[in-house]
């Protein structure tokens, strides 16, 4: 054992030993120096403080302890730091070694914060314990205006970052009103002051979401949202919302898109151009309808497809599925159908109850009918010759201008008779430029082409076109009346 006199020598000049327990040195003198001159790296200076366990008192006594005290005055001593082992735990076969701040009373741990290892005979994970639940833990950056780096509100189980008054289990505040978590490569997660949350994925990387170990969704490096697929393209099965505002739905062997409206009838889809509705697809029980759109419902046109046990037909309709009767045309003067194939002829209403001004033909009208009989000609359509050449077939009928002249010769106006038709419109050819493909933006290549735009009223830059026509059902009835 080192003698007190030897210890005094180690402590330096002015050191004294009082009652063998207290070491007092002069100001600025070394209090205790342990120095090892051995060059062996495995050895070094060591200080052992030992106590015989057999000398322990009641449970809770300290077997060994190092205390650091400070004095405000001669009568007030405050413990700031300690290290000790508890007798009871040592007796139970575990090592409960504690390193604490802020005080020890009668062998009981009343420190504000304790670092410990082992709390039972089997041992436990290391712990850092804050013992006073009425107090908080506050980490500050003093050079930043006493800002709270990390604040633990022990009484309310809350943690604050950048705030000393957390109102949520985790409350993050910054002077910019947002926080971000950044990863290597430039990725980050951020929450802005307006409540929006952002995810920043570095260039060339994807943001992927997995469920049960399998990828179900990703945002690729081009900004496309992919669901059920890992690569963009209309040929790849899956859902794709493209960065250029297009959407692609691709599915193999089953229905691609389901639209379900419950509770009542009405629109399934509304089509818009420049924020104005231009068309609808609507449903009403056993009917699906495709219609245009207008500020006045009665001005719309469309077709309703009726499928019921009593009828399967296509009928004209207006906005929604409102059936229209005798209000719209099929085709137009500048937008004609070509051939119409049907197993039966058309049925035209001829009910007396729907007619008025019923009269016999005048002599002048009969003379026109006789002339019209002799105006029948054979001809070939120019468009058919252009398309088919010599294979274009010959048709029979009347020339509308000849019929008009026959009426004029008798002092009659052909336009007052329904057999004679004259339609005028304005049209213009518009060139659409070619489009180059861009896989990243989801744009497919398209050749340049021209289209014909038709207006019903005179429009600057458009050419006026007039085309004459004949209703043969009425013309033939007119001619037969004179035979």
Secondary structure, DSSP 8 states (H G I E B T S, - for coil): ---HHHHHHHH-TT-EEETTTEEE--TTS-S---------TT----------GGG--STT-EEEEEEEEEEEETTEEEEEEEEEEEHHHHHTT---EEEEES-EETTEE--SEEEEE--STT----EEEE--TTS-EEEEEGGGTTEEEEEEETTTTEEEES-SS--SSEEE--TTS-EEEE-TTS-EEEE-TTS-EEEE--TT--EEEEETTEEEEEE-TTS-EEES-SS-STTSSEEEE-TTS-EEEE-SSS-S------SS-EEEEEEEETTEEEEEEEEETTEEEEEE--SSGGG--EEEEEE-SS-EEEEEE-STT-B--S---SSBTTB-------SS-------GGG--------HHHHHHHHHHHTTEEEE--HHHHHHHGGG---EEEE-HHHHHHHHHHTT--GGGSTTEEEEEEEEEEEEE--B--BTTTTB--B--EEEEEEESS--TT-EEEEEEEE-HHHHHHHHHTT-
